[in-house]
Amino acid sequence: MQVKAPDRAAAAHRAPPRRPARRPRTAASRWRSRRLQGLGYAAPTAVFVVVFFLLPLLLVGQMSLSDWPLLAGDQGANAPKNYTDVAGGTLLWPAVRFTLLYTAIVTVVLLALALLLALLVQRSRPGTGFFRTVYFLPGALGLASASLLFWGLYSPTTGPLSGIPERLGLTDEPVSFLGTPTSALVSTVFLVVWKFAGFYMLILLVGLQGIPQEVYEAARTDGASRGQIFRSITLPLLRPSLALSLLLCVTGSLLAFDQFYVLTKGGPDNSTVTVVQLIYREAFQRLNLGTAAALSIIVLAALLLLNFLQFRGLRRTDAP
């Protein structure tokens, strides 16, 4: 029995066509592909920054050089009148002094307490996770909500705190925590420290846990005391976390608004007016967006200069 040889034409017809071999990608093509991919990832963020930061910033710059009423009125260039009006304002320099005083007090108290809390919960012990959660829990509350909560606690008529000294026989009447400039400042600082101590504790705790334990063991072997270990090892190695906390705390304090707006409204007698509150008053109470924009530009320039000096100082400190 003879077996037919397969038809070569049919076999060729059934065989899949050969695909042309791909050329190997060059380094230049791979670089272009990665560049396009990176641009695709960065495009949404770039659009967000342009729409919600650069364009409003340009508009604020234009407003600062113009007569720009909030409601009805004619708009026109009046440079540099807005800036001269800001410099000649009666509340500007008191607001600047109060903002700087508040920033200094909050920065020192807040970072000192945050460092103490971070040292207390640094080691894993029974109950450490509970205390870490308790310390950080106020940070999950919004600042405006926390301010409203403390406003109720500080109320001399309905608040539970104001009547405690009277019930103890220390005073003859309920305490007004917001009635004097000093008490209003101290009460607001207490609120801010309660709100943000856990947040900065977390930053410093991460820095503490990044310090190698071998360094501590070597120092103890050499007979170093706890104070020497803290001054010579903990603080120098914790400097990046402290620098970040300092930068965030100073910037946030200089831009303080919510806590004073809710608690004191700038009182008593305009003694707790911050720079940002002054911007708010110019824009929404005096209805002058031009002056408010000029003050905003001045605050932005001051913050940029301050951050530049801080970064420069930290870079010099980190240099060998």
C-alpha positions in Angstrom: 0.0 0.0 0.0 1.4 3.3 -1.1 1.2 6.4 1.2 0.6 9.6 -0.6 3.1 12.3 0.0 1.5 15.4 1.5 0.7 18.0 -0.9 3.3 20.7 -0.4 0.9 23.4 -1.7 -1.7 22.5 0.8 0.8 22.3 3.6 2.1 25.7 2.7 -1.4 27.0 2.7 -2.1 25.6 6.1 1.1 26.8 7.8 0.8 30.1 9.6 2.7 33.0 8.0 5.9 33.9 9.5 6.0 37.2 11.3 8.8 39.5 10.5 11.4 39.6 13.3 11.2 42.7 15.5 14.0 45.0 15.5 15.7 45.5 18.9 14.8 48.8 20.5 17.6 51.3 20.7 18.5 53.2 23.9 17.1 56.3 22.3 13.7 54.8 21.6 13.5 53.3 25.1 14.4 56.7 26.6 11.7 58.4 24.5 9.1 55.8 25.6 10.0 56.3 29.3 9.8 60.1 28.8 6.4 59.9 27.3 5.2 57.6 30.0 6.6 59.9 32.7 4.9 62.9 31.1 1.6 60.9 31.0 1.9 60.2 34.8 2.8 63.9 35.5 0.2 65.5 33.3 -2.8 65.3 35.7 -0.8 66.8 38.5 0.6 69.5 36.2 -2.9 70.4 35.1 -4.1 70.6 38.7 -1.2 72.9 39.7 -1.8 75.2 36.7 -5.5 75.4 37.2 -5.7 75.6 40.9 -2.4 77.4 41.8 -0.7 79.2 39.0 -3.8 80.8 37.4 -5.2 81.9 40.8 -1.8 83.3 41.7 -1.7 85.3 38.6 -5.2 86.6 39.2 -4.2 87.6 42.8 -1.2 89.4 41.4 -3.4 91.3 39.0 -5.9 92.1 41.8 -3.1 93.4 44.0 -2.3 96.0 41.4 -5.9 97.1 40.7 -8.9 98.7 42.4 -10.9 95.5 42.7 -14.1 95.8 44.9 -15.8 92.5 45.9 -19.2 93.6 44.8 -20.2 96.3 42.3 -17.7 98.9 41.3 -15.2 99.9 38.7 -12.0 98.0 38.3 -8.8 99.7 37.3 -5.1 99.7 37.8 -4.0 101.7 40.9 -0.5 100.3 41.5 1.1 100.7 44.0 -1.8 102.1 46.1 -2.9 98.8 47.5 0.6 98.1 48.9 0.9 101.5 50.4 -2.5 101.1 52.0 -1.5 97.8 53.5 1.7 99.3 54.9 -0.2 102.2 56.4 -2.9 100.1 58.0 -3.4 100.5 61.8 -3.8 96.7 62.4 -1.0 95.4 60.2 1.9 95.7 62.6 0.0 94.6 65.7 -1.2 91.6 63.7 2.3 90.8 62.6 3.7 91.0 66.1 0.9 88.8 67.5 1.3 86.3 64.7 5.1 86.0 65.4 4.5 85.7 69.1 1.9 83.0 68.6 4.2 81.2 66.2 7.1 81.2 68.6 5.1 80.0 71.6 3.3 77.2 69.6 6.5 76.0 67.9 8.4 75.7 71.2 5.6 74.1 73.2 4.3 71.9 70.5 7.6 70.4 69.4 8.9 69.9 72.9 5.7 68.0 73.9 5.7 66.0 70.7 9.3 64.9 71.3 8.5 63.9 74.8 5.5 61.8 73.7 7.6 60.2 70.9 10.2 59.2 73.5 7.6 57.8 75.8 6.1 55.5 73.1 9.4 54.8 71.3 9.8 51.2 72.7 7.2 48.5 72.1 5.7 47.7 75.5 2.3 46.5 76.7 -0.1 49.3 76.0 2.2 51.3 73.7 -0.1 50.9 70.7 -3.0 52.2 72.7 -1.2 55.3 73.8 0.1 56.0 70.3 -3.5 55.9 69.1 -4.7 58.1 71.9 -2.0 60.7 71.3 -2.7 60.8 67.6 -6.5 60.7 67.8 -7.0 64.5 68.1 -5.1 64.9 64.8 -7.9 63.2 63.0 -10.4 65.9 63.9 -10.6 69.0 61.7 -9.2 72.2 63.1 -12.5 74.1 62.7 -14.4 71.3 64.5 -11.8 71.2 67.3 -12.0 75.0 67.6 -15.8 74.8 67.9 -15.5 72.0 70.5 -13.1 74.1 72.6 -15.3 77.2 72.2 -18.1 75.2 73.9 -15.7 74.0 76.6 -14.5 77.6 77.2 -17.9 79.2 77.3 -18.4 81.0 80.6 -22.2 80.2 80.6 -22.5 76.7 79.3 -19.0 75.4 79.2 -18.0 72.7 81.8 -14.5 74.2 82.4 -15.3 77.7 83.4 -17.2 76.7 86.5 -14.6 74.3 87.9 -12.5 77.1 89.7 -15.7 78.6 91.1 -16.9 75.2 92.5 -13.5 74.7 94.1 -13.7 78.0 95.8 -10.8 79.5 93.8 -12.8 82.3 92.2 -16.2 84.0 92.9 -17.4 83.8 89.3 -16.9 81.6 86.2 -13.6 82.0 84.5 -13.6 83.7 81.1 -10.9 81.8 79.2 -11.3 84.1 76.2 -12.0 87.4 78.0 -8.5 88.8 78.1 -5.7 88.9 75.5 -3.4 86.7 77.6 -6.0 84.1 78.5 -7.3 84.1 74.9 -3.7 83.4 73.6 -3.0 80.7 76.2 -6.4 79.0 75.5 -5.8 79.0 71.8 -2.3 77.6 72.2 -3.7 74.8 74.4 -6.1 73.9 71.7 -3.5 73.8 69.0 -1.1 71.8 71.1 -3.9 69.3 72.0 -4.8 69.0 68.3 -1.3 68.7 66.7 0.9 67.1 69.3 0.1 63.6 68.1 0.7 64.5 64.5 4.2 65.8 65.2 4.8 62.9 67.6 4.2 60.5 64.7 6.8 62.3 62.6 9.4 62.3 65.4 8.6 58.7 66.2 9.4 57.6 62.7 12.7 59.4 63.0 13.5 57.8 66.4 12.7 54.3 65.0 15.1 54.9 62.1 18.1 55.3 64.5 20.1 52.0 64.7 19.9 50.4 68.1 23.6 49.4 67.7 24.5 53.0 68.2 22.7 53.1 71.6 24.3 49.8 72.6 27.8 51.0 71.8 27.2 54.3 73.8 25.9 52.3 76.8 28.9 50.0 76.6 31.2 53.1 76.7 29.4 54.2 79.9 27.4 57.1 78.4 24.6 58.4 80.6 21.0 58.9 79.3 21.5 62.6 79.0 24.7 62.2 77.0 23.0 59.7 74.7 20.1 62.1 74.1 22.4 65.1 73.4 25.1 63.3 71.4 23.1 60.6 69.5 19.3 61.1 69.6 19.1 64.8 68.8 21.8 64.8 66.0 20.3 61.7 64.3 16.8 63.0 64.7 17.6 66.3 63.0 15.9 65.6 59.6 12.6 64.8 61.4 13.0 67.8 63.7 13.7 70.0 60.6 10.5 68.8 58.9 8.4 69.3 62.0 9.9 72.8 62.5 9.1 73.8 58.9 5.5 72.5 59.1 4.9 74.0 62.5 6.2 77.5 61.7 4.4 77.7 58.3 1.1 76.5 59.8 1.4 78.9 62.7 2.1 81.9 60.5 -1.0 81.0 58.5 -3.2 80.6 61.6 -6.9 81.5 61.0 -9.5 78.8 61.9 -8.8 78.6 65.6 -8.8 82.4 66.2 -11.8 83.0 63.9 -13.9 80.4 65.8 -12.7 81.1 69.4 -12.0 84.9 69.6 -13.0 86.5 66.3 -9.9 88.6 66.7 -10.9 89.9 70.2 -10.8 91.1 72.8 -10.1 94.5 71.3 -8.4 93.1 68.2 -5.6 91.6 70.4 -5.7 88.2 68.7 -5.9 89.3 65.0 -3.5 87.3 62.9 -2.2 88.3 59.4 -4.6 85.8 57.7 -7.5 87.2 59.6 -6.5 90.7 58.4 -6.7 89.4 54.8 -10.2 88.0 55.5 -11.3 91.3 57.0 -10.1 93.3 54.0 -11.7 91.0 51.5 -15.1 90.1 53.1 -15.8 92.8 55.6 -14.3 95.9 54.0 -15.1 94.3 50.5 -11.7 95.4 49.1 -10.1 92.5 47.3 -7.3 94.6 45.9 -5.8 95.4 49.4 -6.4 91.8 50.5 -4.6 90.5 47.4 -1.7 92.8 48.1 -1.4 91.6 51.7 -1.6 88.0 50.4 1.3 88.6 48.0 3.3 90.1 50.9 2.6 87.1 53.1 3.5 84.7 50.3 6.8 86.5 49.7 7.6 86.4 53.4 6.9 82.7 53.6 9.0 81.9 50.6 11.9 83.9 52.1 11.5 82.2 55.4 11.4 78.7 53.9 14.5 79.5 51.7 16.4 80.6 54.8 15.3 77.5 56.7 16.4 75.2 53.9 19.7 77.0 53.5 20.4 76.8 57.2 19.6 73.1 57.2 21.8 72.5 54.2 24.7 74.2 55.9 24.1 72.2 59.1 24.0 68.9 57.2 27.2 69.7 55.3 30.3 67.9 56.5 
